[in-house]
Amino acid sequence: MIFTAKIEQTMEYPKRMKYLAQTDSFVEKDCDSLSYVRNVPQPYGWIKESGTPPCGHLDVIIMTDKKYRLGDEERVKIIGVFCRNDGDNKFVGVCENSDIEDYSELSEKEKADLHRLYPREEEGEGWFDRKIAEEMIREYFQKKKRKTIITVQHTESQHHINGMIGAWGDWELTERGKRQAYEIGKGLSGENGSQEFSMYVSDLKRAMQTADEINKTLKIVPEVTRVIREVNAGAGNGQSREWYNANKNPAKDSYDPDYKPFEDAESDRDLWNRLYPFYQEIISNDMENIMIVSHGTTLSFLHSMFMGDTFRDIAHTRFIGFGGAVSKFTIEPEGKVIANYINRRM
């Protein structure tokens, strides 16, 4: 079995490190790392395909003398596991191109390093070979469920035709927008067979009215939340585009993730940080079929998260939609993400 390991601890960092998923960064905890205290030189991380801390994931120790920075990624082959009674098992991997195929093939020094990391073994605990490790990984993924996520960008709103700014301005749909949303509901009625969907909807009128029209066909009881509102334009909310452009803060020539058009507005970083906990929740919960009715910029960021992008990636990659755009993603139990379609007209 070959997976991608993300490095979260090396001997160069005496303190135990905590991963901050929202910013794809690390901070020190107030305690020393076990590897440093017990002089275990091999890097430590987690299997990306299994999940992302603090949500469920599988830990892996990589038997290599390569040097890494925190956050580096390495393709690894799983060769063994340290089984713990508390279920916090530690898998053992080697680099993908290594000739080693099993824990038993490690050198005595490497085995000594691992035993130094966990010197005490309670009954039922211990170091086991590749066969046991692969069985445990298969069991882990079998418990996870395939997820289907469908997103809908609200349809034509009053601000699309009256020259006003949307953002947190609470505009209603046009009659055309209502018809568009109704057709989306009809078009989605065959998605995923007879499976039922859970629906999250922004609390702004144009999104809720889009969901209302969709549900004339799908009949889903939505969960309304302000977390997936459009980006907040601050003083520019609901203003005319002419006023907005005349009064907004000047932007830099190069991309600035912290740029705000007005002092009380959200930057790209602010929006990402607002949305990331929502993303973590829907990725880690037990819901198999999820529908999200929201707004253009919000969905652009969520699409990036679904595809595994970090905040830094949005500087050069965006999924820009349009009113009524529908997208579908499938997330397999082993972590593979399939973009079935992005920003489709129904």
Disulfide bonds with the S-S distance in Angstrom:
none
